[in-house]
Amino acid sequence: MAARVDPGDDFRRVLGRFPTGVTIVTAQAADRPVGMAVNSFTSVSLDPPLILFCAARSSTTWPHIRSAGAFTVNVLGEDHGALCRVFAHKGTDRFNGVRYRTGATGAPVLDGVAAHLDCRIDALHTAGDHVIVVGRVEDHHADDRVRPLVFHGGTYAGLQPEPTHRTEGEEH
Ligand SMILES: Cc1cc2nc3c(=O)[nH]c(=O)nc-3n(C[C@H](O)[C@H](O)[C@H](O)COP(=O)(O)O)c2cc1C
């Protein structure tokens, strides 16, 4: 019989070996903007245009996003490590000093991000202690000048350009 996988630090450490980008998922709640750091974002479908992220069922921000019915995925740039920490921290005014505009679905689009996708909630799938949130993209934009933030092994990094691999006999 397979050993039980303990949901503790070792499982987290193994999952953390997989490098990801980092996003802040925002929404416009009834009385204020809300947002949370999310690295479970991924693309799903080109036609129709679908993406997903996984929201912890314990999150206090997720119910506001669900009620709004729409959200923006803000893809963070390499200078956004500190901003990401703010949006993962409970009990602070996360939007204090943050510049943003209102996107196509009404959710905040943060200034200076590498890309953003404005989405409406298309489907929800409960999966263990998370909810898989499928969003239908209604608007999107990328700023190719902003290099993305990378999350790996519990720390933030920038994306290094690919090293030049020289093959024998190759002209230089
Ligand atoms: C790099 C990083 C990635 C995260 N990714 C997710 C995620 O994909 N889904 C999620 O529910 N929480 C994720 N979190 C945690 C949430 O940002 C954090 O638990 C949440 O904002 C806590 O506050 P809340 O109760 O207001 O949601 C991540 C945190 C960090 C620092």
The ligand as an SDF file (V2000), in Angstrom:
LIG
                    3D

 31 33  0  0  0  0  0  0  0  0999 V2000
    3.9280   33.2190   -4.4480 C   0  0  0  0  0  0  0  0  0  0  0  0
    2.5890   32.9260   -3.8540 C   0  0  0  0  0  0  0  0  0  0  0  0
    1.6440   32.2050   -4.5680 C   0  0  0  0  0  0  0  0  0  0  0  0
    0.3820   31.9230   -4.0520 C   0  0  0  0  0  0  0  0  0  0  0  0
   -0.5120   31.2250   -4.8040 N   0  0  0  0  0  0  0  0  0  0  0  0
   -1.7390   30.9760   -4.3170 C   0  0  0  0  0  0  0  0  0  0  0  0
   -2.6990   30.2750   -5.1080 C   0  0  0  0  0  0  0  0  0  0  0  0
   -2.4380   29.8780   -6.2390 O   0  0  0  0  0  0  0  0  0  0  0  0
   -3.9330   30.0810   -4.5860 N   0  0  0  0  0  0  0  0  0  0  0  0
   -4.2620   30.5260   -3.3260 C   0  0  0  0  0  0  0  0  0  0  0  0
   -5.3930   30.3070   -2.9000 O   0  0  0  0  0  0  0  0  0  0  0  0
   -3.3740   31.1780   -2.5520 N   0  0  0  0  0  0  0  0  0  0  0  0
   -2.1260   31.4140   -3.0270 C   0  0  0  0  0  0  0  0  0  0  0  0
   -1.2200   32.0920   -2.2730 N   0  0  0  0  0  0  0  0  0  0  0  0
   -1.5800   32.5040   -0.9180 C   0  0  0  0  0  0  0  0  0  0  0  0
   -2.4600   33.7150   -0.9380 C   0  0  0  0  0  0  0  0  0  0  0  0
   -1.9270   34.8260   -1.6120 O   0  0  0  0  0  0  0  0  0  0  0  0
   -2.7100   34.1030    0.5460 C   0  0  0  0  0  0  0  0  0  0  0  0
   -2.8900   32.9730    1.3100 O   0  0  0  0  0  0  0  0  0  0  0  0
   -3.9480   34.8320    0.6760 C   0  0  0  0  0  0  0  0  0  0  0  0
   -3.8570   36.0440    0.0180 O   0  0  0  0  0  0  0  0  0  0  0  0
   -4.2500   35.0130    2.1550 C   0  0  0  0  0  0  0  0  0  0  0  0
   -5.1760   35.9920    2.3180 O   0  0  0  0  0  0  0  0  0  0  0  0
   -6.7590   35.8470    2.0550 P   0  0  0  0  0  0  0  0  0  0  0  0
   -7.3620   35.1100    3.1950 O   0  0  0  0  0  0  0  0  0  0  0  0
   -7.1670   37.2410    1.9850 O   0  0  0  0  0  0  0  0  0  0  0  0
   -6.9960   35.1300    0.7930 O   0  0  0  0  0  0  0  0  0  0  0  0
    0.0490   32.3720   -2.7630 C   0  0  0  0  0  0  0  0  0  0  0  0
    0.9870   33.1200   -2.0220 C   0  0  0  0  0  0  0  0  0  0  0  0
    2.2440   33.3980   -2.5650 C   0  0  0  0  0  0  0  0  0  0  0  0
    3.2190   34.2000   -1.7650 C   0  0  0  0  0  0  0  0  0  0  0  0
  1  2  1  0
  2  3  1  0
  2 30  2  0
  3  4  2  0
  4  5  1  0
  4 28  1  0
  5  6  2  0
  6  7  1  0
  6 13  1  0
  7  8  2  0
  7  9  1  0
  9 10  1  0
 10 11  2  0
 10 12  1  0
 12 13  2  0
 13 14  1  0
 14 15  1  0
 14 28  1  0
 15 16  1  0
 16 17  1  0
 16 18  1  0
 18 19  1  0
 18 20  1  0
 20 21  1  0
 20 22  1  0
 22 23  1  0
 23 24  1  0
 24 25  2  0
 24 26  1  0
 24 27  1  0
 28 29  2  0
 29 30  1  0
 30 31  1  0
M  END
$$$$
